[in-house]
Amino acid sequence: RKNAVRSMRELLTDAPDRELADVLRQTERLIACVEEAMRMLTDEEQYFLDKMYINKGECTIFDICEETHMEKSNVYRLRKRALDKFTMAMYGEL
């Protein structure tokens, strides 16, 4: 992610369009917020969000169950807890 942001910054450094530079700054702030919210999660919570949202498609729920030695209902419960905690860290109480 950081390499992508750095590459975008390099592309836009010489760009005369201020709107593009503003979008880049907003994107960098959003990435920083997401990274900070992820740091507030335990390793287990980060694992579930990564497997089920960030890198979804790389493995199935059955793969996750096999990796974690958990039943599907427990995986979904832990995923929900991690997602709730992440949402609170990002947006506060909704």
PyMOL commands that place a pseudoatom at each C-alpha (Angstrom):
pseudoatom trace, name=CA, resn=ARG, resi=1, chain=A, elem=C, hetatm=0, pos=[0.000, 0.000, 0.000]
pseudoatom trace, name=CA, resn=LYS, resi=2, chain=A, elem=C, hetatm=0, pos=[2.703, 2.464, 0.939]
pseudoatom trace, name=CA, resn=ASN, resi=3, chain=A, elem=C, hetatm=0, pos=[4.491, 1.838, -2.365]
pseudoatom trace, name=CA, resn=ALA, resi=4, chain=A, elem=C, hetatm=0, pos=[1.260, 2.546, -4.226]
pseudoatom trace, name=CA, resn=VAL, resi=5, chain=A, elem=C, hetatm=0, pos=[0.779, 5.806, -2.331]
pseudoatom trace, name=CA, resn=ARG, resi=6, chain=A, elem=C, hetatm=0, pos=[4.401, 6.762, -2.956]
pseudoatom trace, name=CA, resn=SER, resi=7, chain=A, elem=C, hetatm=0, pos=[4.009, 6.014, -6.676]
pseudoatom trace, name=CA, resn=MET, resi=8, chain=A, elem=C, hetatm=0, pos=[0.823, 8.058, -6.835]
pseudoatom trace, name=CA, resn=ARG, resi=9, chain=A, elem=C, hetatm=0, pos=[2.585, 10.932, -5.076]
pseudoatom trace, name=CA, resn=GLU, resi=10, chain=A, elem=C, hetatm=0, pos=[5.447, 10.806, -7.570]
pseudoatom trace, name=CA, resn=LEU, resi=11, chain=A, elem=C, hetatm=0, pos=[3.014, 10.876, -10.480]
pseudoatom trace, name=CA, resn=LEU, resi=12, chain=A, elem=C, hetatm=0, pos=[1.133, 13.836, -9.046]
pseudoatom trace, name=CA, resn=THR, resi=13, chain=A, elem=C, hetatm=0, pos=[4.119, 15.840, -7.843]
pseudoatom trace, name=CA, resn=ASP, resi=14, chain=A, elem=C, hetatm=0, pos=[4.483, 17.483, -11.213]
pseudoatom trace, name=CA, resn=ALA, resi=15, chain=A, elem=C, hetatm=0, pos=[0.767, 17.474, -11.968]
pseudoatom trace, name=CA, resn=PRO, resi=16, chain=A, elem=C, hetatm=0, pos=[-0.595, 20.976, -12.437]
pseudoatom trace, name=CA, resn=ASP, resi=17, chain=A, elem=C, hetatm=0, pos=[-4.055, 19.856, -11.400]
pseudoatom trace, name=CA, resn=ARG, resi=18, chain=A, elem=C, hetatm=0, pos=[-4.639, 20.787, -7.745]
pseudoatom trace, name=CA, resn=GLU, resi=19, chain=A, elem=C, hetatm=0, pos=[-7.718, 18.571, -7.594]
pseudoatom trace, name=CA, resn=LEU, resi=20, chain=A, elem=C, hetatm=0, pos=[-5.596, 15.474, -8.176]
pseudoatom trace, name=CA, resn=ALA, resi=21, chain=A, elem=C, hetatm=0, pos=[-3.161, 16.550, -5.467]
pseudoatom trace, name=CA, resn=ASP, resi=22, chain=A, elem=C, hetatm=0, pos=[-6.090, 17.137, -3.080]
pseudoatom trace, name=CA, resn=VAL, resi=23, chain=A, elem=C, hetatm=0, pos=[-7.499, 13.694, -3.833]
pseudoatom trace, name=CA, resn=LEU, resi=24, chain=A, elem=C, hetatm=0, pos=[-4.093, 12.171, -3.140]
pseudoatom trace, name=CA, resn=ARG, resi=25, chain=A, elem=C, hetatm=0, pos=[-3.854, 13.947, 0.235]
pseudoatom trace, name=CA, resn=GLN, resi=26, chain=A, elem=C, hetatm=0, pos=[-7.370, 12.801, 1.154]
pseudoatom trace, name=CA, resn=THR, resi=27, chain=A, elem=C, hetatm=0, pos=[-6.511, 9.237, 0.142]
pseudoatom trace, name=CA, resn=GLU, resi=28, chain=A, elem=C, hetatm=0, pos=[-3.328, 9.311, 2.212]
pseudoatom trace, name=CA, resn=ARG, resi=29, chain=A, elem=C, hetatm=0, pos=[-5.319, 10.536, 5.244]
pseudoatom trace, name=CA, resn=LEU, resi=30, chain=A, elem=C, hetatm=0, pos=[-7.892, 7.770, 4.771]
pseudoatom trace, name=CA, resn=ILE, resi=31, chain=A, elem=C, hetatm=0, pos=[-5.157, 5.126, 4.506]
pseudoatom trace, name=CA, resn=ALA, resi=32, chain=A, elem=C, hetatm=0, pos=[-3.572, 6.475, 7.702]
pseudoatom trace, name=CA, resn=CYS, resi=33, chain=A, elem=C, hetatm=0, pos=[-6.950, 6.256, 9.490]
pseudoatom trace, name=CA, resn=VAL, resi=34, chain=A, elem=C, hetatm=0, pos=[-7.496, 2.678, 8.319]
pseudoatom trace, name=CA, resn=GLU, resi=35, chain=A, elem=C, hetatm=0, pos=[-3.992, 1.670, 9.378]
pseudoatom trace, name=CA, resn=GLU, resi=36, chain=A, elem=C, hetatm=0, pos=[-4.514, 3.265, 12.816]
pseudoatom trace, name=CA, resn=ALA, resi=37, chain=A, elem=C, hetatm=0, pos=[-7.869, 1.502, 13.236]
pseudoatom trace, name=CA, resn=MET, resi=38, chain=A, elem=C, hetatm=0, pos=[-6.258, -1.817, 12.277]
pseudoatom trace, name=CA, resn=ARG, resi=39, chain=A, elem=C, hetatm=0, pos=[-3.527, -1.282, 14.895]
pseudoatom trace, name=CA, resn=MET, resi=40, chain=A, elem=C, hetatm=0, pos=[-6.269, -1.113, 17.544]
pseudoatom trace, name=CA, resn=LEU, resi=41, chain=A, elem=C, hetatm=0, pos=[-7.265, -4.706, 16.751]
pseudoatom trace, name=CA, resn=THR, resi=42, chain=A, elem=C, hetatm=0, pos=[-5.685, -7.854, 18.101]
pseudoatom trace, name=CA, resn=ASP, resi=43, chain=A, elem=C, hetatm=0, pos=[-3.669, -10.047, 15.753]
pseudoatom trace, name=CA, resn=GLU, resi=44, chain=A, elem=C, hetatm=0, pos=[-6.608, -12.477, 15.619]
pseudoatom trace, name=CA, resn=GLU, resi=45, chain=A, elem=C, hetatm=0, pos=[-9.059, -9.691, 14.721]
pseudoatom trace, name=CA, resn=GLN, resi=46, chain=A, elem=C, hetatm=0, pos=[-6.709, -8.394, 12.039]
pseudoatom trace, name=CA, resn=TYR, resi=47, chain=A, elem=C, hetatm=0, pos=[-6.421, -11.919, 10.659]
pseudoatom trace, name=CA, resn=PHE, resi=48, chain=A, elem=C, hetatm=0, pos=[-10.187, -12.304, 10.266]
pseudoatom trace, name=CA, resn=LEU, resi=49, chain=A, elem=C, hetatm=0, pos=[-10.643, -8.903, 8.618]
pseudoatom trace, name=CA, resn=ASP, resi=50, chain=A, elem=C, hetatm=0, pos=[-7.716, -9.544, 6.311]
pseudoatom trace, name=CA, resn=LYS, resi=51, chain=A, elem=C, hetatm=0, pos=[-8.949, -12.970, 5.241]
pseudoatom trace, name=CA, resn=MET, resi=52, chain=A, elem=C, hetatm=0, pos=[-12.609, -12.017, 4.899]
pseudoatom trace, name=CA, resn=TYR, resi=53, chain=A, elem=C, hetatm=0, pos=[-12.428, -8.455, 3.539]
pseudoatom trace, name=CA, resn=ILE, resi=54, chain=A, elem=C, hetatm=0, pos=[-8.986, -7.245, 2.551]
pseudoatom trace, name=CA, resn=ASN, resi=55, chain=A, elem=C, hetatm=0, pos=[-7.756, -10.346, 0.727]
pseudoatom trace, name=CA, resn=LYS, resi=56, chain=A, elem=C, hetatm=0, pos=[-11.060, -12.090, 0.234]
pseudoatom trace, name=CA, resn=GLY, resi=57, chain=A, elem=C, hetatm=0, pos=[-11.095, -14.476, -2.625]
pseudoatom trace, name=CA, resn=GLU, resi=58, chain=A, elem=C, hetatm=0, pos=[-7.712, -15.917, -1.705]
pseudoatom trace, name=CA, resn=CYS, resi=59, chain=A, elem=C, hetatm=0, pos=[-9.386, -18.452, 0.569]
pseudoatom trace, name=CA, resn=THR, resi=60, chain=A, elem=C, hetatm=0, pos=[-12.862, -19.634, 1.451]
pseudoatom trace, name=CA, resn=ILE, resi=61, chain=A, elem=C, hetatm=0, pos=[-14.617, -19.759, 4.804]
pseudoatom trace, name=CA, resn=PHE, resi=62, chain=A, elem=C, hetatm=0, pos=[-13.787, -23.460, 4.848]
pseudoatom trace, name=CA, resn=ASP, resi=63, chain=A, elem=C, hetatm=0, pos=[-10.084, -22.660, 4.430]
pseudoatom trace, name=CA, resn=ILE, resi=64, chain=A, elem=C, hetatm=0, pos=[-10.277, -20.236, 7.355]
pseudoatom trace, name=CA, resn=CYS, resi=65, chain=A, elem=C, hetatm=0, pos=[-12.048, -22.828, 9.496]
pseudoatom trace, name=CA, resn=GLU, resi=66, chain=A, elem=C, hetatm=0, pos=[-9.358, -25.354, 8.675]
pseudoatom trace, name=CA, resn=GLU, resi=67, chain=A, elem=C, hetatm=0, pos=[-6.521, -22.867, 9.380]
pseudoatom trace, name=CA, resn=THR, resi=68, chain=A, elem=C, hetatm=0, pos=[-7.989, -21.734, 12.692]
pseudoatom trace, name=CA, resn=HIS, resi=69, chain=A, elem=C, hetatm=0, pos=[-9.475, -25.105, 13.750]
pseudoatom trace, name=CA, resn=MET, resi=70, chain=A, elem=C, hetatm=0, pos=[-12.797, -23.359, 14.404]
pseudoatom trace, name=CA, resn=GLU, resi=71, chain=A, elem=C, hetatm=0, pos=[-16.364, -24.012, 13.427]
pseudoatom trace, name=CA, resn=LYS, resi=72, chain=A, elem=C, hetatm=0, pos=[-17.913, -21.724, 10.862]
pseudoatom trace, name=CA, resn=SER, resi=73, chain=A, elem=C, hetatm=0, pos=[-20.212, -20.100, 13.425]
pseudoatom trace, name=CA, resn=ASN, resi=74, chain=A, elem=C, hetatm=0, pos=[-17.196, -19.140, 15.577]
pseudoatom trace, name=CA, resn=VAL, resi=75, chain=A, elem=C, hetatm=0, pos=[-15.361, -17.693, 12.585]
pseudoatom trace, name=CA, resn=TYR, resi=76, chain=A, elem=C, hetatm=0, pos=[-18.370, -15.538, 11.704]
pseudoatom trace, name=CA, resn=ARG, resi=77, chain=A, elem=C, hetatm=0, pos=[-18.782, -14.459, 15.331]
pseudoatom trace, name=CA, resn=LEU, resi=78, chain=A, elem=C, hetatm=0, pos=[-15.131, -13.407, 15.599]
pseudoatom trace, name=CA, resn=ARG, resi=79, chain=A, elem=C, hetatm=0, pos=[-15.303, -11.682, 12.220]
pseudoatom trace, name=CA, resn=LYS, resi=80, chain=A, elem=C, hetatm=0, pos=[-18.322, -9.679, 13.404]
pseudoatom trace, name=CA, resn=ARG, resi=81, chain=A, elem=C, hetatm=0, pos=[-16.567, -8.694, 16.615]
pseudoatom trace, name=CA, resn=ALA, resi=82, chain=A, elem=C, hetatm=0, pos=[-13.486, -7.566, 14.663]
pseudoatom trace, name=CA, resn=LEU, resi=83, chain=A, elem=C, hetatm=0, pos=[-15.583, -5.642, 12.151]
pseudoatom trace, name=CA, resn=ASP, resi=84, chain=A, elem=C, hetatm=0, pos=[-17.567, -3.941, 14.924]
pseudoatom trace, name=CA, resn=LYS, resi=85, chain=A, elem=C, hetatm=0, pos=[-14.355, -2.940, 16.702]
pseudoatom trace, name=CA, resn=PHE, resi=86, chain=A, elem=C, hetatm=0, pos=[-12.815, -1.662, 13.446]
pseudoatom trace, name=CA, resn=THR, resi=87, chain=A, elem=C, hetatm=0, pos=[-15.966, 0.334, 12.647]
pseudoatom trace, name=CA, resn=MET, resi=88, chain=A, elem=C, hetatm=0, pos=[-15.934, 1.927, 16.094]
pseudoatom trace, name=CA, resn=ALA, resi=89, chain=A, elem=C, hetatm=0, pos=[-12.254, 2.836, 15.695]
pseudoatom trace, name=CA, resn=MET, resi=90, chain=A, elem=C, hetatm=0, pos=[-12.913, 4.408, 12.291]
pseudoatom trace, name=CA, resn=TYR, resi=91, chain=A, elem=C, hetatm=0, pos=[-16.238, 6.174, 12.839]
pseudoatom trace, name=CA, resn=GLY, resi=92, chain=A, elem=C, hetatm=0, pos=[-17.115, 6.091, 16.517]
pseudoatom trace, name=CA, resn=GLU, resi=93, chain=A, elem=C, hetatm=0, pos=[-20.569, 5.091, 17.660]
pseudoatom trace, name=CA, resn=LEU, resi=94, chain=A, elem=C, hetatm=0, pos=[-23.055, 5.002, 14.803]
for i in range(1, 94): cmd.bond("trace and resi %d" % i, "trace and resi %d" % (i + 1))
show_as sticks, trace
zoom trace
